[in-house]
Amino acid sequence: MRRILALIIVFVLALGSFGCSNKKDSSTDTVTNKDWETVLKEAKGTTVNFYGWGGSETTNKWIDEYLAKAVKEQYDITLKRVPMNIEDILSKLLADKQGHNEKGTIDVVWINGENFYTAKQAGLLFGPFAEKLPNFSKYIDKDSIEVKSDFGYPVEGYEVPYGKAQFVMIHNSNKVSETPSNTEELLKFVKANPGKFTYPAPPDFTGSAFVRNVIYDVVGYDKIANVKADEESVKQVIQPAMDYLKQLKPYLWNSGKTYPATIAQLDNMYADNQLLMSMSYNPNSIPAKIKSGEYPKGTASFIFDKGTVGNTHFLAVPFNSTNKSGAMAVINAIISVEGQVSKYNPEGWGDLPVLDNSKLTVEEKKKFEEIKLGEGVIPQEELLKHRVPELPAQLVPIIEKIWSEQVPGDK
């Protein structure tokens, strides 16, 4: 990923003619100047290619079954999901830009954070388009920091919120009677249960989030969020958290000599009873995973008293999508009440909704309230009370680098 980002930056600096994020391209002016009915007429009967991470069967099923059916019924759009890691998506878009390919194959891309910022700065995204969508204006709080900003980067209408995530710890309640409420208690737990806890090695997304949560709990969010984004400054602030992770290390699975590479590996170890705990950035996913057998019965989530990190994931449209009208229609369907209710249902996906509750009617609110979250899930109201913002994206790779230099190699 670092190599791809570096290539993009070098490419932008070298050619300088991409058009920065503040400029609209001609296609933006053409599509966004049309009224919504015209956009829908253009979208009718077309195919929209949806590119994004395909590592979750629950997520894939929601896209393939609910979303594909919804946009077919509403807009006569055929939705084609193409699983691809964001690094490969960016590489593909970069090659298109460099080759002046105006007829791309990607219409909607699941993206956020540093990847969004890189793509936006390199002119790889279409926009701004968010306020053109009726459901964005009707249901989204456009002044919310989680809508205006993505990991500290200004969105400026180049992406639309897809769903919310929040980090939770997961445990087997049949085997763990009392869960830690902070890092100090977690240390006591792992000492009392050696080899029964670990976490994925950053830069795995969930493993990196766990490390940031430790930093929040040990150091405090305000101290790290406001630090200068250079390695020495960050290291000075987070060193107490790194020292804590070194304390934790001898009591981890395999004595901390190795770490799972991915959250999928961690979940498998938890499901096989090698571990008493796992973790997730999808707090409502537990019932579906219990039902599928991915998690044992009795699985439940918990959070630290000081809170856990939460973020918003987004959808964008590439600069060279040949079906921008269809892409906008699909994204509009996703941020409808029906779309967000379906996605919120743990039996569908369990993704937290992005709609502004104050903009919903009594009937619309009731649809969300009627969703049964299921076994082991923390109510959304409780999660939001313990939600801590994500760090500016430029700090994340610095933290991951410091972790990789200090923790795995520490003797």
C-alpha positions as CSV (number, residue, x, y, z in Angstrom):
1,M,0.0,0.0,0.0
2,R,2.8,2.4,0.8
3,R,4.3,1.7,-2.6
4,I,1.1,2.5,-4.4
5,L,0.6,5.7,-2.5
6,A,4.2,6.8,-3.3
7,L,3.6,6.1,-7.0
8,I,0.5,8.2,-7.0
9,I,2.2,11.1,-5.3
10,V,5.2,11.0,-7.6
11,F,2.8,10.8,-10.6
12,V,0.8,13.8,-9.4
13,L,4.0,15.8,-8.8
14,A,5.5,14.8,-12.1
15,L,2.5,15.5,-14.4
16,G,0.7,18.1,-12.3
17,S,-2.1,18.3,-14.8
18,F,-4.6,16.0,-13.2
19,G,-6.7,18.7,-11.7
20,C,-6.8,18.9,-8.0
21,S,-9.7,18.2,-5.7
22,N,-11.0,21.8,-5.9
23,K,-11.6,21.6,-9.7
24,K,-14.7,20.1,-11.4
25,D,-14.0,18.1,-14.5
26,S,-16.2,18.5,-17.6
27,S,-18.1,15.3,-16.7
28,T,-19.1,16.7,-13.3
29,D,-20.6,19.8,-14.9
30,T,-22.5,17.6,-17.4
31,V,-24.0,15.1,-15.0
32,T,-24.6,17.3,-11.9
33,N,-26.3,20.0,-13.9
34,K,-29.1,17.6,-14.9
35,D,-32.2,17.3,-12.9
36,W,-32.7,14.1,-10.9
37,E,-35.4,12.7,-13.1
38,T,-33.0,13.0,-16.1
39,V,-30.3,11.3,-14.2
40,L,-32.6,8.4,-13.4
41,K,-33.7,8.1,-17.0
42,E,-30.1,7.8,-18.1
43,A,-29.5,5.2,-15.4
44,K,-32.5,3.0,-16.4
45,G,-31.5,-0.3,-18.0
46,T,-27.8,0.2,-17.3
47,T,-25.2,-1.9,-15.4
48,V,-23.3,-0.4,-12.4
49,N,-20.0,-2.0,-11.4
50,F,-19.5,-1.8,-7.7
51,Y,-15.9,-2.3,-6.6
52,G,-14.7,-2.8,-3.1
53,W,-13.4,-5.1,-0.4
54,G,-14.9,-8.6,-0.7
55,G,-13.6,-10.2,2.5
56,S,-16.9,-10.5,4.3
57,E,-19.5,-13.0,3.2
58,T,-22.1,-11.1,5.2
59,T,-21.4,-7.9,3.4
60,N,-21.2,-9.6,0.0
61,K,-24.5,-11.2,0.6
62,W,-26.2,-7.9,1.4
63,I,-24.9,-6.3,-1.7
64,D,-25.7,-9.2,-4.0
65,E,-29.1,-10.0,-2.6
66,Y,-30.7,-6.9,-1.0
67,L,-29.0,-4.0,-2.8
68,A,-28.9,-5.6,-6.3
69,K,-32.6,-6.4,-6.0
70,A,-33.5,-3.0,-4.7
71,V,-31.8,-1.0,-7.5
72,K,-33.3,-3.4,-10.1
73,E,-36.8,-2.8,-8.7
74,Q,-36.4,1.0,-8.2
75,Y,-34.3,2.1,-11.1
76,D,-34.0,-1.0,-13.5
77,I,-30.3,-1.0,-12.8
78,T,-28.2,-4.3,-12.9
79,L,-25.7,-4.2,-10.1
80,K,-22.4,-6.1,-10.5
81,R,-20.2,-6.5,-7.5
82,V,-16.5,-6.8,-8.2
83,P,-14.4,-7.8,-5.1
84,M,-11.0,-6.0,-5.2
85,N,-8.7,-4.6,-2.5
86,I,-8.5,-0.9,-2.5
87,E,-4.8,-0.9,-3.3
88,D,-5.6,-2.7,-6.6
89,I,-8.5,-0.3,-7.3
90,L,-6.2,2.7,-6.8
91,S,-3.6,1.1,-9.0
92,K,-6.1,0.5,-11.7
93,L,-7.5,4.0,-11.6
94,L,-4.0,5.4,-11.6
95,A,-3.1,3.4,-14.7
96,D,-6.4,4.7,-16.4
97,K,-5.4,8.3,-15.5
98,Q,-1.9,7.9,-16.8
99,G,-3.1,6.3,-20.0
100,H,-5.9,8.9,-20.5
101,N,-8.5,6.2,-20.4
102,E,-11.9,8.0,-20.1
103,K,-13.9,4.8,-20.3
104,G,-13.3,3.0,-17.0
105,T,-14.9,-0.1,-15.7
106,I,-15.5,1.0,-12.1
107,D,-18.6,3.0,-11.3
108,V,-18.9,2.9,-7.5
109,V,-15.9,2.4,-5.2
110,W,-16.0,1.6,-1.5
111,I,-13.3,3.8,0.0
112,N,-12.3,6.0,3.0
113,G,-9.5,7.6,4.9
114,E,-6.0,7.9,3.4
115,N,-7.1,6.0,0.3
116,F,-9.8,8.6,-0.4
117,Y,-7.5,11.5,0.2
118,T,-4.9,10.0,-2.1
119,A,-7.4,9.3,-4.9
120,K,-9.0,12.8,-4.5
121,Q,-5.7,14.6,-4.7
122,A,-4.6,12.6,-7.7
123,G,-7.8,13.5,-9.6
124,L,-9.0,9.9,-9.6
125,L,-12.5,10.8,-8.3
126,F,-15.6,12.4,-9.9
127,G,-17.2,15.2,-8.0
128,P,-18.5,17.0,-6.1
129,F,-21.7,15.1,-6.4
130,A,-23.1,14.4,-2.9
131,E,-25.6,17.2,-2.7
132,K,-27.1,16.1,-6.0
133,L,-28.5,13.0,-4.4
134,P,-32.0,13.5,-3.0
135,N,-31.5,11.2,0.0
136,F,-28.3,13.0,0.9
137,S,-30.1,16.3,1.3
138,K,-33.1,14.7,2.9
139,Y,-31.5,12.4,5.5
140,I,-27.8,13.1,5.9
141,D,-26.4,15.8,8.4
142,K,-24.0,17.4,5.9
143,D,-22.6,19.5,8.8
144,S,-21.6,16.5,10.9
145,I,-17.8,16.1,11.3
146,E,-18.2,12.5,10.3
147,V,-19.7,13.5,7.0
148,K,-17.6,16.6,6.3
149,S,-14.3,14.8,7.2
150,D,-12.9,11.4,6.5
151,F,-10.0,10.5,8.9
152,G,-9.3,14.2,9.2
153,Y,-9.5,14.9,5.4
154,P,-12.1,17.2,4.0
155,V,-14.7,15.3,1.9
156,E,-16.1,18.3,-0.1
157,G,-18.8,16.3,-1.8
158,Y,-16.5,13.7,-3.4
159,E,-17.9,10.8,-1.4
160,V,-21.1,9.9,0.4
161,P,-21.4,8.1,3.7
162,Y,-22.1,4.3,3.3
163,G,-22.2,3.2,7.0
164,K,-20.6,3.6,10.3
165,A,-18.3,1.3,12.2
166,Q,-17.1,1.2,15.8
167,F,-14.5,-1.0,17.3
168,V,-15.6,-3.6,19.9
169,M,-13.9,-6.3,21.8
170,I,-15.5,-9.8,21.6
171,H,-15.5,-12.6,24.2
172,N,-17.1,-16.0,24.8
173,S,-19.4,-15.3,27.7
174,N,-19.6,-19.0,28.5
175,K,-16.0,-18.9,29.4
176,V,-15.3,-15.3,30.5
177,S,-17.5,-14.0,33.3
178,E,-16.0,-10.5,33.7
179,T,-14.7,-8.4,30.8
180,P,-12.0,-5.7,31.1
181,S,-13.2,-2.1,31.2
182,N,-9.7,-0.6,30.4
183,T,-6.2,-1.5,29.4
184,E,-5.1,-2.1,33.0
185,E,-7.8,-4.7,33.5
186,L,-7.0,-6.2,30.1
187,L,-3.4,-6.7,31.3
188,K,-4.6,-8.5,34.4
189,F,-6.9,-10.7,32.2
190,V,-4.1,-11.8,29.9
191,K,-1.8,-12.5,32.8
192,A,-4.5,-14.7,34.4
193,N,-5.1,-16.4,31.0
194,P,-1.8,-16.7,29.2
195,G,-1.9,-17.6,25.6
196,K,-5.6,-16.9,25.3
197,F,-5.5,-13.4,23.8
198,T,-3.8,-11.7,20.9
199,Y,-4.6,-9.2,18.2
200,P,-3.8,-8.9,14.4
201,A,-0.5,-7.3,13.5
202,P,-0.9,-3.8,12.0
203,P,-1.4,-2.8,9.3
204,D,-4.3,-5.2,9.4
205,F,-7.3,-2.7,9.8
206,T,-8.7,-4.2,13.0
207,G,-5.3,-4.8,14.6
208,S,-4.3,-1.3,13.9
209,A,-7.6,-0.1,15.4
210,F,-6.9,-2.1,18.6
211,V,-3.5,-0.4,18.9
212,R,-5.1,3.0,18.5
213,N,-7.6,2.1,21.2
214,V,-4.8,1.2,23.5
215,I,-3.2,4.6,22.8
216,Y,-6.5,6.3,23.5
217,D,-6.9,4.5,26.8
218,V,-3.3,4.9,28.0
219,V,-2.4,8.3,26.6
220,G,-5.7,10.0,25.8
221,Y,-7.3,10.9,22.5
222,D,-6.6,14.6,22.7
223,K,-2.9,14.2,23.1
224,I,-2.4,12.0,20.1
225,A,-5.0,13.7,17.9
226,N,-3.2,17.1,18.1
227,V,0.3,15.8,17.7
228,K,2.5,16.9,14.8
229,A,2.5,14.2,12.1
230,D,6.2,13.3,12.2
231,E,7.7,10.1,13.7
232,E,9.6,11.6,16.5
233,S,6.7,13.7,17.8
234,V,4.3,10.8,17.6
235,K,6.7,8.4,19.3
236,Q,7.1,10.8,22.2
237,V,3.4,10.9,22.8
238,I,2.5,7.2,22.3
239,Q,5.5,5.7,24.0
240,P,3.6,4.8,27.2
241,A,1.1,2.9,25.0
242,M,4.0,1.1,23.3
243,D,5.5,0.2,26.7
244,Y,2.1,-1.2,27.7
245,L,1.9,-3.4,24.6
246,K,5.4,-4.7,25.4
247,Q,4.1,-5.6,28.9
248,L,1.2,-7.4,27.3
249,K,3.3,-9.3,24.8
250,P,4.7,-12.2,26.9
251,Y,1.2,-13.3,27.9
252,L,-0.2,-13.3,24.4
253,W,-0.8,-16.3,22.2
254,N,2.5,-17.9,21.2
255,S,4.1,-15.6,23.8
256,G,3.8,-12.7,21.4
257,K,6.5,-14.2,19.1
258,T,4.0,-14.0,16.2
259,Y,0.7,-12.3,15.6
260,P,-2.2,-13.2,13.3
261,A,-1.8,-11.4,10.0
262,T,-5.5,-10.7,9.5
263,I,-8.7,-10.4,11.5
264,A,-10.0,-13.5,9.7
265,Q,-7.2,-15.5,11.2
266,L,-7.9,-14.1,14.6
267,D,-11.6,-15.0,14.3
268,N,-10.7,-18.5,13.2
269,M,-8.5,-18.9,16.3
270,Y,-11.3,-17.6,18.5
271,A,-13.8,-20.0,16.8
272,D,-11.5,-22.9,17.4
273,N,-11.3,-22.1,21.1
274,Q,-7.6,-21.2,20.9
275,L,-8.5,-17.8,22.2
276,L,-11.1,-16.4,24.6
277,M,-11.4,-13.1,22.8
278,S,-11.5,-11.6,19.4
279,M,-12.4,-8.1,18.1
280,S,-14.3,-6.4,15.4
281,Y,-15.0,-3.1,13.7
282,N,-18.6,-4.2,13.0
283,P,-20.4,-4.2,16.4
284,N,-23.6,-5.7,15.1
285,S,-22.0,-8.7,13.2
286,I,-22.1,-11.1,16.1
287,P,-25.6,-12.7,15.6
288,A,-25.0,-13.5,12.0
289,K,-21.6,-15.0,12.8
290,I,-23.1,-17.1,15.6
291,K,-25.8,-18.3,13.2
292,S,-23.2,-19.2,10.5
293,G,-21.0,-20.9,13.0
294,E,-18.1,-18.4,12.6
295,Y,-18.5,-17.5,16.3
296,P,-19.4,-19.9,19.1
297,K,-22.7,-19.5,21.0
298,G,-22.3,-17.2,23.9
299,T,-20.2,-14.7,22.0
300,A,-20.8,-11.1,23.1
301,S,-19.1,-7.7,22.7
302,F,-17.8,-5.2,25.2
303,I,-16.1,-1.8,25.1
304,F,-13.7,0.1,27.3
305,D,-15.1,2.8,29.6
306,K,-13.2,5.6,27.9
307,G,-14.7,4.6,24.6
308,T,-13.6,2.9,21.3
309,V,-12.7,4.3,18.0
310,G,-15.4,4.8,15.4
311,N,-15.4,5.8,11.7
312,T,-17.6,6.3,8.7
313,H,-17.0,4.4,5.5
314,F,-17.9,6.0,2.2
315,L,-18.7,5.5,-1.5
316,A,-17.2,7.5,-4.3
317,V,-17.4,7.5,-8.1
318,P,-14.2,7.3,-10.2
319,F,-13.3,10.1,-12.6
320,N,-13.8,7.9,-15.7
321,S,-16.9,5.9,-14.8
322,T,-19.0,5.5,-17.9
323,N,-22.2,5.3,-15.9
324,K,-22.1,8.2,-13.4
325,S,-25.9,8.5,-13.5
326,G,-26.3,4.9,-12.6
327,A,-23.6,5.2,-9.9
328,M,-25.4,8.1,-8.3
329,A,-28.7,6.3,-8.4
330,V,-27.2,3.3,-6.6
331,I,-25.6,5.4,-3.9
332,N,-28.9,7.3,-3.4
333,A,-30.6,3.9,-2.9
334,I,-28.0,2.9,-0.3
335,I,-28.7,6.1,1.8
336,S,-32.5,5.6,1.7
337,V,-34.3,4.7,4.9
338,E,-35.0,1.2,3.5
339,G,-31.4,0.7,2.5
340,Q,-30.0,1.7,5.8
341,V,-32.6,-0.3,7.8
342,S,-31.8,-3.4,5.8
343,K,-28.0,-2.8,6.3
344,Y,-28.5,-2.2,10.1
345,N,-30.3,-5.5,10.6
346,P,-27.8,-8.0,12.0
347,E,-29.4,-10.7,9.8
348,G,-28.5,-8.6,6.8
349,W,-25.2,-7.0,7.6
350,G,-25.3,-5.2,11.0
351,D,-23.7,-2.0,9.7
352,L,-24.5,1.1,11.7
353,P,-26.7,3.6,9.9
354,V,-25.5,7.0,8.7
355,L,-28.8,8.8,8.6
356,D,-29.5,11.8,10.9
357,N,-32.1,10.6,13.4
358,S,-33.5,14.1,13.8
359,K,-34.4,14.1,10.0
360,L,-36.5,11.0,10.3
361,T,-40.3,10.8,10.7
362,V,-41.8,8.9,13.6
363,E,-42.6,6.1,11.2
364,E,-39.1,6.0,9.8
365,K,-37.5,6.0,13.3
366,K,-39.8,3.1,14.2
367,K,-38.3,1.0,11.4
368,F,-34.9,1.2,13.0
369,E,-36.3,0.7,16.5
370,E,-38.0,-2.5,15.5
371,I,-34.8,-4.1,14.3
372,K,-33.8,-6.9,16.8
373,L,-30.1,-6.6,17.3
374,G,-29.8,-10.1,18.6
375,E,-27.5,-11.9,21.0
376,G,-24.3,-10.2,22.3
377,V,-24.8,-6.8,20.6
378,I,-24.3,-3.5,22.4
379,P,-27.3,-1.1,21.8
380,Q,-26.4,1.7,19.3
381,E,-27.2,4.3,21.9
382,E,-24.7,2.9,24.3
383,L,-22.1,2.6,21.5
384,L,-22.5,6.2,20.5
385,K,-22.0,7.3,24.1
386,H,-18.6,5.6,24.0
387,R,-17.6,6.6,20.4
388,V,-14.2,8.3,20.0
389,P,-13.2,9.9,16.6
390,E,-10.7,8.4,14.3
391,L,-7.2,10.0,14.2
392,P,-6.1,12.1,11.2
393,A,-5.1,9.5,8.5
394,Q,-1.5,10.7,8.3
395,L,-0.9,9.6,11.8
396,V,-2.0,6.0,11.3
397,P,1.0,4.7,9.2
398,I,3.4,6.5,11.6
399,I,1.8,4.6,14.5
400,E,1.9,1.3,12.6
401,K,5.6,1.9,11.8
402,I,6.5,2.6,15.5
403,W,4.5,-0.5,16.6
404,S,6.3,-2.7,14.1
405,E,9.7,-1.4,15.1
406,Q,9.1,-1.6,18.9
407,V,6.7,-4.4,19.7
408,P,7.2,-7.5,17.6
409,G,11.0,-7.2,17.7
410,D,11.2,-6.3,21.4
411,K,12.9,-9.0,23.5
